[in-house]
Amino acid sequence: MNIFLALGAFFGLLAVVIGAFGAHSLENAISLHALQRYHTGVEYQFYHVAALLSVGVLSAKYINIPLKLKLSGLFFVLGIILFSGSLYLFALTGKTYYGMITPLGGLSFIIGWLYLLLYSLGMNKP
């Protein structure tokens, strides 16, 4: 099993379900500001689903996934949970303290991209 392809597919499926729920059920139930944050969570989740799927495709050729590639995928997963998850919770509950988690998710995304960059710079080395 390719864990990053599986996680990418899982989070992609969730993004469609969560996005559809927001579009069809929340439009009149929460404020415009909260709805915008919710949509930002869906948008960033989709971006990082693509990143996760890329990590899955890149890792498919390895028996043991290189550490930088593995860390990239793990930080993308963590970012989706922390960034998008905190925005969903904020939008649905109105609790502003969830907003304190969002930057940790953003940092996780940045670290994931950094590890993917480092992997790509060294991928042709023996």
N, C-alpha and C positions, 0 to 999 in steps of 0.2 A: 504494500500500500504506500502511496505517495502522500504523506501527511499534509504537505503544503497545497497540493492540488485538492485534496479532500477538504481542508480548511477553507481554501478559496471558494470552492463550490458551496460549502455550508454558509459562509458569510455572504456570498452572493445571493443565495436563496433567501437568507434573512433580510438582506437589504431590499429585495423586491417586496417581500411581505411587509416589512416595516414601512417602506415608502408608500405602498398601496394603502396601508392602514392610515398613514398620515394624510394622504391625499383624499381619502374617502370618508374618514371618520373624525378627523381632528379639525378640519377647516373652520367649523363653527363652534368647536368645543374649547379651543384655547386661543390666547391672544395671538395677534400677528407676529409679535416679537418671538414668542415661544415657538410658533410654527416655523419661523425662519431658522431658528436654532435647530429644530428637529430636522428640517430639510438639509441643513449644513451637515448634520450627523450622517444622514443617508448618503449625501454626496461624497463625503470623505470615506465612508465605508466602501462605496463603489470604487473609488480611486485605488484603495488599498486592497480590495479584492483582486483587481488587475495586477497589482504588485505581487500579491501572494501567488496568484496563478503563474506569474513569470518565474518566481522562485521555484515553484513546483516543476515547471518545465525544465528549468536549468538544472535542478537537482536530480531529475529523472535519469541522467546518464551516470550517476554515481552510486556505488554500493554504500559507501560512507560519505554522507553529504559534508562538504567542506564547512568548517566552523563559521566562516564569515557569511556564507550563504544561509546556514542554519540560523544564525543570530539575526540575519536580516528578516527572515520569515517570522521568527519568534517576536521580534519587535513590531512587525506589522500587525500581528495578531493582538499583541498587548495594546498597540495604538488604537485598533478598532474597538476593543473592549473599553478602554479608558476614555478615548476622545468621543467616539460616537455614542457609546453607552452613557457617558455623563450628560451629553446633550439631550439624549432621549429622556433620561430621568429628569433633567431640569425642565424640559418642555412639558412633560406629563404631570409633574408634581408641583412645579413652581418654586421648588426649594433651591435657592440661589447657591447654597453651599456645594451643590454638585458641580458648579462652575469652577470650583477650585481644583477639580480632578482633570478637567479638560486640558490644561497645559501639559500635564504629565503624559497624556495621550499624544499630544502634538510632538513632544520631545521624543516619545517612542517612535513615532513616524520618521522623524528626522534621523534618529539612530538607525532605524531600519534601512533608510535610503543610503546612509553613510556606509553601512556594512555591505550593501549591494554594490555601491561604487568601489569600495576596497576590493571586494571579490572580483569585480569586472576588470580592475586594473591589474590584478595578479593572476587572472584565470589562464593565461597562456604560458605561464611559467611552469617548469617541470615540478 
